[in-house]
Amino acid sequence: MINTNQIKPDMPVVCSQDGQFAIVDHMEGPNTIKLKKDKTGQHHYIPVGWVTSTEGGKVKVDRPGDQAMQEWSKTPPSI
């Protein structure tokens, strides 16, 4: 189980292949990470359930970057 208190703003988000594909903006509720705006000015959201570790000052997720970017949400989940 990931300790969400370790997920901090400006942490890099890396995929299962160690490539960075996003940066944490902040936690949005207890189960969602809001990512900083991309090149087009759009925020994205990923579930904490994707996170496998927060070691080394990085948020590592369980899938390749391309897959994560296809599956992330453009709107926050309804709480």
PDB file of N, CA, C and O in Angstrom:
ATOM      1  N   MET A   1       0.834  -1.188   0.000  1.00  0.00           N
ATOM      2  CA  MET A   1       0.000   0.000   0.000  1.00  0.00           C
ATOM      3  C   MET A   1       0.881   1.255   0.000  1.00  0.00           C
ATOM      4  O   MET A   1       1.814   1.368   0.795  1.00  0.00           O
ATOM      5  N   ILE A   2       0.583   2.166  -0.873  1.00  0.00           N
ATOM      6  CA  ILE A   2       1.353   3.401  -1.003  1.00  0.00           C
ATOM      7  C   ILE A   2       0.895   4.411   0.047  1.00  0.00           C
ATOM      8  O   ILE A   2      -0.302   4.587   0.275  1.00  0.00           O
ATOM      9  N   ASN A   3       1.859   5.068   0.680  1.00  0.00           N
ATOM     10  CA  ASN A   3       1.555   6.146   1.607  1.00  0.00           C
ATOM     11  C   ASN A   3       1.404   7.421   0.786  1.00  0.00           C
ATOM     12  O   ASN A   3       2.395   7.984   0.321  1.00  0.00           O
ATOM     13  N   THR A   4       0.170   7.876   0.610  1.00  0.00           N
ATOM     14  CA  THR A   4      -0.067   9.044  -0.247  1.00  0.00           C
ATOM     15  C   THR A   4       0.527  10.325   0.327  1.00  0.00           C
ATOM     16  O   THR A   4       0.664  11.311  -0.396  1.00  0.00           O
ATOM     17  N   ASN A   5       0.881  10.332   1.606  1.00  0.00           N
ATOM     18  CA  ASN A   5       1.544  11.503   2.191  1.00  0.00           C
ATOM     19  C   ASN A   5       2.927  11.719   1.590  1.00  0.00           C
ATOM     20  O   ASN A   5       3.497  12.802   1.715  1.00  0.00           O
ATOM     21  N   GLN A   6       3.465  10.699   0.941  1.00  0.00           N
ATOM     22  CA  GLN A   6       4.785  10.825   0.310  1.00  0.00           C
ATOM     23  C   GLN A   6       4.692  11.412  -1.097  1.00  0.00           C
ATOM     24  O   GLN A   6       5.715  11.738  -1.697  1.00  0.00           O
ATOM     25  N   ILE A   7       3.485  11.549  -1.625  1.00  0.00           N
ATOM     26  CA  ILE A   7       3.305  12.120  -2.969  1.00  0.00           C
ATOM     27  C   ILE A   7       3.184  13.631  -2.811  1.00  0.00           C
ATOM     28  O   ILE A   7       2.214  14.135  -2.245  1.00  0.00           O
ATOM     29  N   LYS A   8       4.176  14.337  -3.317  1.00  0.00           N
ATOM     30  CA  LYS A   8       4.288  15.783  -3.124  1.00  0.00           C
ATOM     31  C   LYS A   8       4.249  16.518  -4.463  1.00  0.00           C
ATOM     32  O   LYS A   8       4.581  15.947  -5.502  1.00  0.00           O
ATOM     33  N   PRO A   9       3.836  17.800  -4.432  1.00  0.00           N
ATOM     34  CA  PRO A   9       3.869  18.609  -5.651  1.00  0.00           C
ATOM     35  C   PRO A   9       5.277  18.636  -6.263  1.00  0.00           C
ATOM     36  O   PRO A   9       6.283  18.615  -5.554  1.00  0.00           O
ATOM     37  N   ASP A  10       5.314  18.683  -7.580  1.00  0.00           N
ATOM     38  CA  ASP A  10       6.539  18.777  -8.379  1.00  0.00           C
ATOM     39  C   ASP A  10       7.353  17.495  -8.457  1.00  0.00           C
ATOM     40  O   ASP A  10       8.451  17.500  -9.015  1.00  0.00           O
ATOM     41  N   MET A  11       6.833  16.376  -7.902  1.00  0.00           N
ATOM     42  CA  MET A  11       7.537  15.104  -8.074  1.00  0.00           C
ATOM     43  C   MET A  11       7.356  14.628  -9.514  1.00  0.00           C
ATOM     44  O   MET A  11       6.260  14.735 -10.063  1.00  0.00           O
ATOM     45  N   PRO A  12       8.418  14.101 -10.135  1.00  0.00           N
ATOM     46  CA  PRO A  12       8.247  13.517 -11.459  1.00  0.00           C
ATOM     47  C   PRO A  12       7.422  12.243 -11.390  1.00  0.00           C
ATOM     48  O   PRO A  12       7.506  11.494 -10.418  1.00  0.00           O
ATOM     49  N   VAL A  13       6.623  11.998 -12.422  1.00  0.00           N
ATOM     50  CA  VAL A  13       5.844  10.763 -12.538  1.00  0.00           C
ATOM     51  C   VAL A  13       6.489   9.956 -13.654  1.00  0.00           C
ATOM     52  O   VAL A  13       6.576  10.408 -14.795  1.00  0.00           O
ATOM     53  N   VAL A  14       6.945   8.743 -13.306  1.00  0.00           N
ATOM     54  CA  VAL A  14       7.642   7.901 -14.267  1.00  0.00           C
ATOM     55  C   VAL A  14       6.861   6.621 -14.521  1.00  0.00           C
ATOM     56  O   VAL A  14       6.147   6.123 -13.651  1.00  0.00           O
ATOM     57  N   CYS A  15       7.013   6.105 -15.728  1.00  0.00           N
ATOM     58  CA  CYS A  15       6.294   4.897 -16.131  1.00  0.00           C
ATOM     59  C   CYS A  15       7.065   3.652 -15.712  1.00  0.00           C
ATOM     60  O   CYS A  15       8.135   3.740 -15.109  1.00  0.00           O
ATOM     61  N   SER A  16       6.511   2.509 -16.038  1.00  0.00           N
ATOM     62  CA  SER A  16       7.135   1.230 -15.685  1.00  0.00           C
ATOM     63  C   SER A  16       8.484   1.034 -16.375  1.00  0.00           C
ATOM     64  O   SER A  16       9.272   0.178 -15.974  1.00  0.00           O
ATOM     65  N   GLN A  17       8.747   1.829 -17.412  1.00  0.00           N
ATOM     66  CA  GLN A  17      10.032   1.755 -18.119  1.00  0.00           C
ATOM     67  C   GLN A  17      10.973   2.882 -17.692  1.00  0.00           C
ATOM     68  O   GLN A  17      11.983   3.139 -18.348  1.00  0.00           O
ATOM     69  N   ASP A  18      10.634   3.552 -16.588  1.00  0.00           N
ATOM     70  CA  ASP A  18      11.418   4.630 -15.971  1.00  0.00           C
ATOM     71  C   ASP A  18      11.469   5.934 -16.770  1.00  0.00           C
ATOM     72  O   ASP A  18      12.298   6.796 -16.479  1.00  0.00           O
ATOM     73  N   GLY A  19      10.614   6.090 -17.751  1.00  0.00           N
ATOM     74  CA  GLY A  19      10.561   7.351 -18.490  1.00  0.00           C
ATOM     75  C   GLY A  19       9.568   8.302 -17.838  1.00  0.00           C
ATOM     76  O   GLY A  19       8.450   7.910 -17.504  1.00  0.00           O
ATOM     77  N   GLN A  20       9.980   9.553 -17.659  1.00  0.00           N
ATOM     78  CA  GLN A  20       9.076  10.539 -17.064  1.00  0.00           C
ATOM     79  C   GLN A  20       8.042  10.974 -18.090  1.00  0.00           C
ATOM     80  O   GLN A  20       8.384  11.279 -19.233  1.00  0.00           O
ATOM     81  N   PHE A  21       6.762  11.004 -17.680  1.00  0.00           N
ATOM     82  CA  PHE A  21       5.721  11.455 -18.593  1.00  0.00           C
ATOM     83  C   PHE A  21       4.839  12.539 -17.991  1.00  0.00           C
ATOM     84  O   PHE A  21       3.955  13.058 -18.672  1.00  0.00           O
ATOM     85  N   ALA A  22       5.063  12.890 -16.726  1.00  0.00           N
ATOM     86  CA  ALA A  22       4.242  13.923 -16.092  1.00  0.00           C
ATOM     87  C   ALA A  22       4.920  14.396 -14.811  1.00  0.00           C
ATOM     88  O   ALA A  22       5.944  13.860 -14.386  1.00  0.00           O
ATOM     89  N   ILE A  23       4.303  15.440 -14.200  1.00  0.00           N
ATOM     90  CA  ILE A  23       4.757  15.992 -12.923  1.00  0.00           C
ATOM     91  C   ILE A  23       3.524  16.157 -12.034  1.00  0.00           C
ATOM     92  O   ILE A  23       2.469  16.602 -12.486  1.00  0.00           O
ATOM     93  N   VAL A  24       3.678  15.793 -10.770  1.00  0.00           N
ATOM     94  CA  VAL A  24       2.577  15.925  -9.818  1.00  0.00           C
ATOM     95  C   VAL A  24       2.256  17.403  -9.588  1.00  0.00           C
ATOM     96  O   VAL A  24       3.149  18.211  -9.335  1.00  0.00           O
ATOM     97  N   ASP A  25       0.966  17.742  -9.679  1.00  0.00           N
ATOM     98  CA  ASP A  25       0.505  19.064  -9.253  1.00  0.00           C
ATOM     99  C   ASP A  25       0.176  18.971  -7.766  1.00  0.00           C
ATOM    100  O   ASP A  25       0.739  19.705  -6.954  1.00  0.00           O
ATOM    101  N   HIS A  26      -0.744  18.060  -7.410  1.00  0.00           N
ATOM    102  CA  HIS A  26      -1.068  17.795  -6.009  1.00  0.00           C
ATOM    103  C   HIS A  26      -2.023  16.606  -5.937  1.00  0.00           C
ATOM    104  O   HIS A  26      -2.523  16.125  -6.954  1.00  0.00           O
ATOM    105  N   MET A  27      -2.261  16.147  -4.713  1.00  0.00           N
ATOM    106  CA  MET A  27      -3.263  15.102  -4.487  1.00  0.00           C
ATOM    107  C   MET A  27      -4.641  15.739  -4.598  1.00  0.00           C
ATOM    108  O   MET A  27      -4.879  16.820  -4.060  1.00  0.00           O
ATOM    109  N   GLU A  28      -5.538  15.070  -5.291  1.00  0.00           N
ATOM    110  CA  GLU A  28      -6.920  15.533  -5.450  1.00  0.00           C
ATOM    111  C   GLU A  28      -7.787  14.509  -4.725  1.00  0.00           C
ATOM    112  O   GLU A  28      -8.181  13.495  -5.301  1.00  0.00           O
ATOM    113  N   GLY A  29      -8.075  14.781  -3.466  1.00  0.00           N
ATOM    114  CA  GLY A  29      -8.790  13.797  -2.668  1.00  0.00           C
ATOM    115  C   GLY A  29      -7.834  12.690  -2.250  1.00  0.00           C
ATOM    116  O   GLY A  29      -6.627  12.800  -2.461  1.00  0.00           O
ATOM    117  N   PRO A  30      -8.364  11.622  -1.659  1.00  0.00           N
ATOM    118  CA  PRO A  30      -7.494  10.569  -1.129  1.00  0.00           C
ATOM    119  C   PRO A  30      -6.983   9.571  -2.164  1.00  0.00           C
ATOM    120  O   PRO A  30      -6.026   8.847  -1.888  1.00  0.00           O
ATOM    121  N   ASN A  31      -7.596   9.513  -3.356  1.00  0.00           N
ATOM    122  CA  ASN A  31      -7.275   8.445  -4.308  1.00  0.00           C
ATOM    123  C   ASN A  31      -6.851   8.904  -5.692  1.00  0.00           C
ATOM    124  O   ASN A  31      -6.718   8.077  -6.594  1.00  0.00           O
ATOM    125  N   THR A  32      -6.635  10.203  -5.886  1.00  0.00           N
ATOM    126  CA  THR A  32      -6.343  10.713  -7.214  1.00  0.00           C
ATOM    127  C   THR A  32      -5.181  11.699  -7.177  1.00  0.00           C
ATOM    128  O   THR A  32      -5.081  12.533  -6.277  1.00  0.00           O
ATOM    129  N   ILE A  33      -4.309  11.587  -8.168  1.00  0.00           N
ATOM    130  CA  ILE A  33      -3.199  12.522  -8.318  1.00  0.00           C
ATOM    131  C   ILE A  33      -3.521  13.447  -9.489  1.00  0.00           C
ATOM    132  O   ILE A  33      -3.768  12.991 -10.605  1.00  0.00           O
ATOM    133  N   LYS A  34      -3.516  14.737  -9.221  1.00  0.00           N
ATOM    134  CA  LYS A  34      -3.684  15.728 -10.284  1.00  0.00           C
ATOM    135  C   LYS A  34      -2.295  16.050 -10.815  1.00  0.00           C
ATOM    136  O   LYS A  34      -1.380  16.347 -10.048  1.00  0.00           O
ATOM    137  N   LEU A  35      -2.148  15.989 -12.134  1.00  0.00           N
ATOM    138  CA  LEU A  35      -0.864  16.259 -12.770  1.00  0.00           C
ATOM    139  C   LEU A  35      -0.822  17.692 -13.272  1.00  0.00           C
ATOM    140  O   LEU A  35      -1.855  18.286 -13.581  1.00  0.00           O
ATOM    141  N   LYS A  36       0.390  18.240 -13.349  1.00  0.00           N
ATOM    142  CA  LYS A  36       0.544  19.595 -13.874  1.00  0.00           C
ATOM    143  C   LYS A  36       0.084  19.639 -15.321  1.00  0.00           C
ATOM    144  O   LYS A  36       0.039  18.615 -16.003  1.00  0.00           O
ATOM    145  N   LYS A  37      -0.253  20.824 -15.779  1.00  0.00           N
ATOM    146  CA  LYS A  37      -0.736  21.010 -17.146  1.00  0.00           C
ATOM    147  C   LYS A  37       0.297  20.535 -18.157  1.00  0.00           C
ATOM    148  O   LYS A  37       1.502  20.700 -17.967  1.00  0.00           O
ATOM    149  N   ASP A  38      -0.207  19.940 -19.242  1.00  0.00           N
ATOM    150  CA  ASP A  38       0.670  19.511 -20.325  1.00  0.00           C
ATOM    151  C   ASP A  38       0.922  20.681 -21.275  1.00  0.00           C
ATOM    152  O   ASP A  38       0.559  21.817 -20.970  1.00  0.00           O
ATOM    153  N   LYS A  39       1.533  20.412 -22.406  1.00  0.00           N
ATOM    154  CA  LYS A  39       1.877  21.461 -23.382  1.00  0.00           C
ATOM    155  C   LYS A  39       0.659  22.204 -23.903  1.00  0.00           C
ATOM    156  O   LYS A  39       0.765  23.352 -24.335  1.00  0.00           O
ATOM    157  N   THR A  40      -0.498  21.554 -23.864  1.00  0.00           N
ATOM    158  CA  THR A  40      -1.716  22.184 -24.375  1.00  0.00           C
ATOM    159  C   THR A  40      -2.490  22.915 -23.274  1.00  0.00           C
ATOM    160  O   THR A  40      -3.554  23.474 -23.538  1.00  0.00           O
ATOM    161  N   GLY A  41      -1.970  22.915 -22.050  1.00  0.00           N
ATOM    162  CA  GLY A  41      -2.637  23.601 -20.950  1.00  0.00           C
ATOM    163  C   GLY A  41      -3.685  22.767 -20.239  1.00  0.00           C
ATOM    164  O   GLY A  41      -4.527  23.314 -19.527  1.00  0.00           O
ATOM    165  N   GLN A  42      -3.652  21.450 -20.419  1.00  0.00           N
ATOM    166  CA  GLN A  42      -4.649  20.544 -19.850  1.00  0.00           C
ATOM    167  C   GLN A  42      -4.081  19.797 -18.645  1.00  0.00           C
ATOM    168  O   GLN A  42      -2.999  19.216 -18.721  1.00  0.00           O
ATOM    169  N   HIS A  43      -4.821  19.815 -17.526  1.00  0.00           N
ATOM    170  CA  HIS A  43      -4.475  18.958 -16.391  1.00  0.00           C
ATOM    171  C   HIS A  43      -4.961  17.545 -16.694  1.00  0.00           C
ATOM    172  O   HIS A  43      -5.915  17.360 -17.450  1.00  0.00           O
ATOM    173  N   HIS A  44      -4.301  16.551 -16.102  1.00  0.00           N
ATOM    174  CA  HIS A  44      -4.743  15.170 -16.182  1.00  0.00           C
ATOM    175  C   HIS A  44      -4.749  14.589 -14.781  1.00  0.00           C
ATOM    176  O   HIS A  44      -4.118  15.123 -13.869  1.00  0.00           O
ATOM    177  N   TYR A  45      -5.474  13.482 -14.622  1.00  0.00           N
ATOM    178  CA  TYR A  45      -5.643  12.835 -13.321  1.00  0.00           C
ATOM    179  C   TYR A  45      -5.362  11.347 -13.466  1.00  0.00           C
ATOM    180  O   TYR A  45      -5.780  10.708 -14.431  1.00  0.00           O
ATOM    181  N   ILE A  46      -4.636  10.808 -12.476  1.00  0.00           N
ATOM    182  CA  ILE A  46      -4.392   9.365 -12.453  1.00  0.00           C
ATOM    183  C   ILE A  46      -4.758   8.835 -11.063  1.00  0.00           C
ATOM    184  O   ILE A  46      -4.623   9.548 -10.068  1.00  0.00           O
ATOM    185  N   PRO A  47      -5.220   7.588 -10.999  1.00  0.00           N
ATOM    186  CA  PRO A  47      -5.557   7.009  -9.697  1.00  0.00           C
ATOM    187  C   PRO A  47      -4.304   6.582  -8.925  1.00  0.00           C
ATOM    188  O   PRO A  47      -3.311   6.156  -9.515  1.00  0.00           O
ATOM    189  N   VAL A  48      -4.370   6.703  -7.620  1.00  0.00           N
ATOM    190  CA  VAL A  48      -3.267   6.254  -6.763  1.00  0.00           C
ATOM    191  C   VAL A  48      -3.029   4.759  -6.953  1.00  0.00           C
ATOM    192  O   VAL A  48      -1.915   4.281  -6.741  1.00  0.00           O
ATOM    193  N   GLY A  49      -4.053   4.020  -7.346  1.00  0.00           N
ATOM    194  CA  GLY A  49      -3.916   2.583  -7.561  1.00  0.00           C
ATOM    195  C   GLY A  49      -2.877   2.208  -8.606  1.00  0.00           C
ATOM    196  O   GLY A  49      -2.400   1.074  -8.623  1.00  0.00           O
ATOM    197  N   TRP A  50      -2.524   3.140  -9.475  1.00  0.00           N
ATOM    198  CA  TRP A  50      -1.480   2.874 -10.475  1.00  0.00           C
ATOM    199  C   TRP A  50      -0.084   2.931  -9.866  1.00  0.00           C
ATOM    200  O   TRP A  50       0.852   2.367 -10.433  1.00  0.00           O
ATOM    201  N   VAL A  51       0.077   3.593  -8.736  1.00  0.00           N
ATOM    202  CA  VAL A  51       1.399   3.873  -8.174  1.00  0.00           C
ATOM    203  C   VAL A  51       1.989   2.613  -7.542  1.00  0.00           C
ATOM    204  O   VAL A  51       1.350   1.949  -6.725  1.00  0.00           O
ATOM    205  N   THR A  52       3.225   2.300  -7.941  1.00  0.00           N
ATOM    206  CA  THR A  52       3.919   1.141  -7.375  1.00  0.00           C
ATOM    207  C   THR A  52       4.948   1.548  -6.340  1.00  0.00           C
ATOM    208  O   THR A  52       5.269   0.761  -5.449  1.00  0.00           O
ATOM    209  N   SER A  53       5.480   2.779  -6.439  1.00  0.00           N
ATOM    210  CA  SER A  53       6.437   3.246  -5.430  1.00  0.00           C
ATOM    211  C   SER A  53       6.571   4.764  -5.499  1.00  0.00           C
ATOM    212  O   SER A  53       6.210   5.409  -6.483  1.00  0.00           O
ATOM    213  N   THR A  54       7.105   5.296  -4.409  1.00  0.00           N
ATOM    214  CA  THR A  54       7.424   6.725  -4.353  1.00  0.00           C
ATOM    215  C   THR A  54       8.875   6.899  -3.935  1.00  0.00           C
ATOM    216  O   THR A  54       9.254   7.945  -3.407  1.00  0.00           O
ATOM    217  N   GLU A  55       9.681   5.880  -4.171  1.00  0.00           N
ATOM    218  CA  GLU A  55      11.092   5.910  -3.783  1.00  0.00           C
ATOM    219  C   GLU A  55      11.896   6.778  -4.730  1.00  0.00           C
ATOM    220  O   GLU A  55      11.550   6.932  -5.901  1.00  0.00           O
ATOM    221  N   GLY A  56      12.972   7.343  -4.209  1.00  0.00           N
ATOM    222  CA  GLY A  56      13.872   8.139  -5.035  1.00  0.00           C
ATOM    223  C   GLY A  56      13.284   9.471  -5.471  1.00  0.00           C
ATOM    224  O   GLY A  56      13.750  10.074  -6.438  1.00  0.00           O
ATOM    225  N   GLY A  57      12.260   9.930  -4.758  1.00  0.00           N
ATOM    226  CA  GLY A  57      11.670  11.220  -5.100  1.00  0.00           C
ATOM    227  C   GLY A  57      10.842  11.202  -6.365  1.00  0.00           C
ATOM    228  O   GLY A  57      10.578  12.252  -6.950  1.00  0.00           O
ATOM    229  N   LYS A  58      10.426  10.009  -6.797  1.00  0.00           N
ATOM    230  CA  LYS A  58       9.619   9.859  -8.011  1.00  0.00           C
ATOM    231  C   LYS A  58       8.358   9.069  -7.699  1.00  0.00           C
ATOM    232  O   LYS A  58       8.340   8.216  -6.811  1.00  0.00           O
ATOM    233  N   VAL A  59       7.312   9.369  -8.442  1.00  0.00           N
ATOM    234  CA  VAL A  59       6.089   8.570  -8.381  1.00  0.00           C
ATOM    235  C   VAL A  59       6.159   7.601  -9.558  1.00  0.00           C
ATOM    236  O   VAL A  59       6.089   8.019 -10.714  1.00  0.00           O
ATOM    237  N   LYS A  60       6.296   6.313  -9.267  1.00  0.00           N
ATOM    238  CA  LYS A  60       6.399   5.313 -10.331  1.00  0.00           C
ATOM    239  C   LYS A  60       5.066   4.604 -10.486  1.00  0.00           C
ATOM    240  O   LYS A  60       4.460   4.184  -9.501  1.00  0.00           O
ATOM    241  N   VAL A  61       4.604   4.471 -11.740  1.00  0.00           N
ATOM    242  CA  VAL A  61       3.335   3.805 -12.003  1.00  0.00           C
ATOM    243  C   VAL A  61       3.571   2.444 -12.663  1.00  0.00           C
ATOM    244  O   VAL A  61       4.672   2.140 -13.124  1.00  0.00           O
ATOM    245  N   ASP A  62       2.516   1.640 -12.695  1.00  0.00           N
ATOM    246  CA  ASP A  62       2.607   0.237 -13.103  1.00  0.00           C
ATOM    247  C   ASP A  62       2.444  -0.020 -14.593  1.00  0.00           C
ATOM    248  O   ASP A  62       2.272  -1.170 -14.996  1.00  0.00           O
ATOM    249  N   ARG A  63       2.492   1.009 -15.416  1.00  0.00           N
ATOM    250  CA  ARG A  63       2.263   0.824 -16.853  1.00  0.00           C
ATOM    251  C   ARG A  63       3.188   1.706 -17.676  1.00  0.00           C
ATOM    252  O   ARG A  63       3.728   2.689 -17.171  1.00  0.00           O
ATOM    253  N   PRO A  64       3.372   1.353 -18.949  1.00  0.00           N
ATOM    254  CA  PRO A  64       4.195   2.192 -19.827  1.00  0.00           C
ATOM    255  C   PRO A  64       3.573   3.590 -19.986  1.00  0.00           C
ATOM    256  O   PRO A  64       2.360   3.757 -19.861  1.00  0.00           O
ATOM    257  N   GLY A  65       4.407   4.568 -20.258  1.00  0.00           N
ATOM    258  CA  GLY A  65       3.951   5.952 -20.386  1.00  0.00           C
ATOM    259  C   GLY A  65       2.865   6.139 -21.428  1.00  0.00           C
ATOM    260  O   GLY A  65       1.893   6.853 -21.181  1.00  0.00           O
ATOM    261  N   ASP A  66       3.010   5.507 -22.597  1.00  0.00           N
ATOM    262  CA  ASP A  66       2.000   5.655 -23.653  1.00  0.00           C
ATOM    263  C   ASP A  66       0.636   5.157 -23.172  1.00  0.00           C
ATOM    264  O   ASP A  66      -0.389   5.792 -23.421  1.00  0.00           O
ATOM    265  N   GLN A  67       0.635   4.030 -22.491  1.00  0.00           N
ATOM    266  CA  GLN A  67      -0.613   3.473 -21.977  1.00  0.00           C
ATOM    267  C   GLN A  67      -1.198   4.393 -20.906  1.00  0.00           C
ATOM    268  O   GLN A  67      -2.401   4.650 -20.899  1.00  0.00           O
ATOM    269  N   ALA A  68      -0.355   4.885 -20.006  1.00  0.00           N
ATOM    270  CA  ALA A  68      -0.832   5.783 -18.947  1.00  0.00           C
ATOM    271  C   ALA A  68      -1.471   7.033 -19.547  1.00  0.00           C
ATOM    272  O   ALA A  68      -2.512   7.488 -19.074  1.00  0.00           O
ATOM    273  N   MET A  69      -0.854   7.584 -20.580  1.00  0.00           N
ATOM    274  CA  MET A  69      -1.383   8.802 -21.194  1.00  0.00           C
ATOM    275  C   MET A  69      -2.685   8.540 -21.957  1.00  0.00           C
ATOM    276  O   MET A  69      -3.494   9.453 -22.119  1.00  0.00           O
ATOM    277  N   GLN A  70      -2.893   7.322 -22.422  1.00  0.00           N
ATOM    278  CA  GLN A  70      -4.161   6.974 -23.069  1.00  0.00           C
ATOM    279  C   GLN A  70      -5.269   6.783 -22.036  1.00  0.00           C
ATOM    280  O   GLN A  70      -6.441   7.033 -22.316  1.00  0.00           O
ATOM    281  N   GLU A  71      -4.883   6.335 -20.833  1.00  0.00           N
ATOM    282  CA  GLU A  71      -5.872   5.971 -19.825  1.00  0.00           C
ATOM    283  C   GLU A  71      -6.120   7.043 -18.772  1.00  0.00           C
ATOM    284  O   GLU A  71      -7.079   6.934 -18.007  1.00  0.00           O
ATOM    285  N   TRP A  72      -5.274   8.086 -18.710  1.00  0.00           N
ATOM    286  CA  TRP A  72      -5.509   9.103 -17.691  1.00  0.00           C
ATOM    287  C   TRP A  72      -6.783   9.864 -17.999  1.00  0.00           C
ATOM    288  O   TRP A  72      -7.303   9.801 -19.113  1.00  0.00           O
ATOM    289  N   SER A  73      -7.279  10.578 -17.013  1.00  0.00           N
ATOM    290  CA  SER A  73      -8.536  11.302 -17.160  1.00  0.00           C
ATOM    291  C   SER A  73      -8.270  12.792 -17.287  1.00  0.00           C
ATOM    292  O   SER A  73      -7.310  13.307 -16.712  1.00  0.00           O
ATOM    293  N   LYS A  74      -9.114  13.483 -18.036  1.00  0.00           N
ATOM    294  CA  LYS A  74      -8.999  14.934 -18.160  1.00  0.00           C
ATOM    295  C   LYS A  74      -9.884  15.644 -17.133  1.00  0.00           C
ATOM    296  O   LYS A  74      -9.828  16.866 -16.996  1.00  0.00           O
ATOM    297  N   THR A  75     -10.691  14.877 -16.420  1.00  0.00           N
ATOM    298  CA  THR A  75     -11.551  15.462 -15.396  1.00  0.00           C
ATOM    299  C   THR A  75     -11.359  14.716 -14.091  1.00  0.00           C
ATOM    300  O   THR A  75     -11.109  13.511 -14.095  1.00  0.00           O
ATOM    301  N   PRO A  76     -11.473  15.423 -12.969  1.00  0.00           N
ATOM    302  CA  PRO A  76     -11.326  14.734 -11.690  1.00  0.00           C
ATOM    303  C   PRO A  76     -12.490  13.780 -11.465  1.00  0.00           C
ATOM    304  O   PRO A  76     -13.603  14.044 -11.921  1.00  0.00           O
ATOM    305  N   PRO A  77     -12.248  12.679 -10.769  1.00  0.00           N
ATOM    306  CA  PRO A  77     -13.352  11.759 -10.486  1.00  0.00           C
ATOM    307  C   PRO A  77     -14.323  12.418  -9.525  1.00  0.00           C
ATOM    308  O   PRO A  77     -13.930  13.243  -8.701  1.00  0.00           O
ATOM    309  N   SER A  78     -15.578  12.055  -9.632  1.00  0.00           N
ATOM    310  CA  SER A  78     -16.555  12.573  -8.674  1.00  0.00           C
ATOM    311  C   SER A  78     -16.368  11.836  -7.361  1.00  0.00           C
ATOM    312  O   SER A  78     -16.257  10.610  -7.326  1.00  0.00           O
ATOM    313  N   ILE A  79     -16.336  12.589  -6.303  1.00  0.00           N
ATOM    314  CA  ILE A  79     -16.042  12.017  -4.978  1.00  0.00           C
ATOM    315  C   ILE A  79     -17.335  11.723  -4.248  1.00  0.00           C
ATOM    316  O   ILE A  79     -17.309  11.237  -3.117  1.00  0.00           O
TER     317      ILE A  79
END
